[in-house]
Amino acid sequence: MLRTWALWECRRSVLISLIILGTCTLLPMIVVTELEIRTLEYLPTIGVGCTVGKAGAIILFAYVLVLSLETSIVIFTAVKAYRDLRYSRQPWLIQLYRDGMIFYVYLLVISLANILVPILAPSMFSNWLASPQRVLHSVLCTRVLLRIRAPPRQTLFLDSIAFDVSESGGTLTFAR
């Protein structure tokens, strides 16, 4: 959400829209998650850990809410990308929007899987993909932020030698 707000040049109207959108999805997700926790029944296990014996299907609504929130944010981003990419073909800008859309596709697939697995699989698999979704969401969001913070690369040309400069080091290339 912060990246989308930044892309929209910190417009107050976009911030208000994102806050309303976040609130309207976060609060129901908290309620649904609490109701889901109350339905969980665990089986006795030998050793460390636990096994879910029974789980309610209400968690599907939380995944639908996550999916709708992510889709709304992508729509905000896509509108801004359409506006920006008509006038600028900067490689970093293209990469920023492309990465955001690719990451959304990954999250869309795992969110859809989290919606379909409880419906199609036995109840013991209802939360099977919950942890991978959390991890993937965290990794991809962090990746987007690290890409934003990465220093831009500059190439210096000296006669027939190109030197690629960045804060982490550089590469030397000889032209043919």
C-alpha positions in Angstrom: 0.0 0.0 0.0 2.8 2.4 0.8 4.5 1.7 -2.5 1.2 2.4 -4.3 0.7 5.6 -2.4 4.3 6.6 -3.2 3.7 5.9 -6.9 0.7 8.2 -6.8 3.1 10.9 -5.5 1.6 10.8 -2.0 -1.7 12.1 -3.1 -4.1 12.6 -0.2 -7.1 11.1 -2.1 -5.1 7.9 -2.8 -4.0 7.7 0.9 -7.6 8.1 2.1 -8.8 5.4 -0.4 -6.1 3.0 0.6 -6.8 3.6 4.3 -10.6 2.9 3.8 -9.8 -0.1 1.6 -7.4 -1.5 4.2 -9.7 -0.9 7.1 -12.7 -2.5 5.3 -10.7 -5.6 4.6 -8.4 -5.8 7.7 -11.2 -5.7 10.3 -13.3 -8.5 8.7 -10.1 -10.5 8.3 -9.4 -10.3 12.0 -13.0 -11.4 12.9 -12.9 -14.2 10.4 -9.5 -15.4 11.7 -10.8 -15.4 15.3 -13.9 -17.4 14.3 -11.6 -19.9 12.4 -9.3 -20.3 15.4 -12.4 -21.2 17.5 -13.3 -24.1 15.1 -9.8 -25.8 15.2 -9.6 -29.2 16.8 -6.2 -30.8 17.2 -5.4 -34.5 17.3 -3.0 -36.0 19.8 0.5 -36.5 18.3 3.6 -38.3 19.3 6.6 -36.1 19.6 6.8 -32.4 18.8 4.1 -30.4 17.0 0.4 -30.8 16.5 -2.0 -32.1 13.8 -5.2 -30.4 12.9 -8.0 -32.8 13.0 -10.8 -30.5 12.1 -11.1 -26.9 10.9 -13.9 -24.7 9.8 -14.2 -23.4 6.3 -14.8 -19.7 7.3 -11.2 -18.9 6.7 -12.0 -18.9 3.0 -13.5 -15.5 3.5 -10.2 -14.1 4.9 -8.4 -15.4 1.7 -11.1 -13.8 -0.5 -10.6 -10.5 1.4 -6.8 -10.7 1.0 -7.3 -11.4 -2.7 -9.7 -8.5 -3.1 -7.3 -6.2 -1.3 -4.3 -7.2 -3.4 -6.4 -6.9 -6.6 -7.5 -3.4 -5.6 -3.9 -2.3 -5.0 -2.9 -3.8 -8.3 -5.6 -1.9 -10.0 -4.4 1.4 -8.5 -0.9 0.5 -9.6 -2.0 -0.5 -13.1 -3.8 2.8 -13.6 -0.7 4.7 -12.6 1.5 2.5 -14.7 -0.7 3.1 -17.7 -0.4 6.9 -17.1 3.4 6.8 -16.5 4.5 4.4 -19.2 2.8 6.4 -21.9 5.3 9.2 -21.4 8.4 7.5 -20.0 10.2 4.4 -21.0 12.8 4.5 -18.2 14.1 1.0 -17.5 13.8 1.4 -13.7 10.2 2.5 -14.1 9.3 -0.4 -16.4 11.1 -2.8 -14.0 9.2 -1.4 -11.0 5.8 -1.9 -12.5 6.7 -5.2 -14.1 7.9 -6.6 -10.8 4.8 -5.5 -9.0 2.6 -7.2 -11.6 4.6 -10.4 -11.6 4.6 -10.6 -7.8 0.8 -10.0 -7.8 0.4 -13.0 -10.1 2.4 -15.2 -7.7 0.3 -14.0 -4.8 -2.9 -14.5 -6.9 -2.0 -18.1 -7.5 -1.3 -19.0 -3.9 -4.4 -17.0 -2.7 -6.6 -19.0 -5.2 -5.0 -22.2 -4.0 -5.8 -21.2 -0.4 -9.4 -20.7 -1.4 -9.7 -23.9 -3.4 -7.8 -26.3 -1.2 -10.3 -26.2 1.8 -13.2 -26.7 -0.7 -11.7 -29.5 -2.7 -9.4 -31.3 -0.2 -10.1 -33.0 3.1 -10.5 -30.7 6.1 -7.0 -31.6 7.5 -5.5 -29.7 4.6 -7.6 -26.6 5.0 -4.7 -24.5 6.3 -2.0 -26.3 4.4 -0.9 -23.3 2.3 -1.4 -20.6 5.0 2.2 -20.5 6.1 3.7 -20.6 2.5 1.4 -17.7 1.6 2.5 -15.6 4.5 6.2 -16.3 3.7 5.8 -15.6 0.0 3.9 -12.4 0.7 6.6 -11.2 3.0 9.5 -12.2 0.7 7.9 -10.6 -2.4 7.0 -7.4 -0.6 10.5 -7.1 0.8 11.9 -7.8 -2.7 9.8 -4.9 -4.2 11.1 -2.6 -1.4 14.7 -3.7 -1.9 14.4 -3.1 -5.7 13.1 0.4 -4.9 15.9 1.2 -2.6 18.7 -0.2 -4.9 20.9 2.5 -6.3 20.5 3.2 -10.0 23.2 1.7 -12.2 25.2 4.1 -14.3 27.4 3.1 -17.2 30.4 5.3 -18.0 31.9 5.0 -21.5 35.6 5.8 -21.9 36.6 5.2 -25.5 36.2 1.4 -25.9 35.8 0.6 -22.2 32.5 0.5 -20.4 32.5 0.6 -16.6 29.2 -0.3 -14.9 29.0 1.6 -11.6 26.9 0.8 -8.5 27.5 1.1 -4.7 28.1 -2.7 -4.4 30.9 -2.7 -7.0 31.3 -2.5 -10.7 32.1 -4.5 -13.8 34.6 -3.6 -16.5 33.7 -4.4 -20.1 35.8 -3.9 -23.2 34.0 -3.1 -26.5 35.0 -5.0 -29.6 
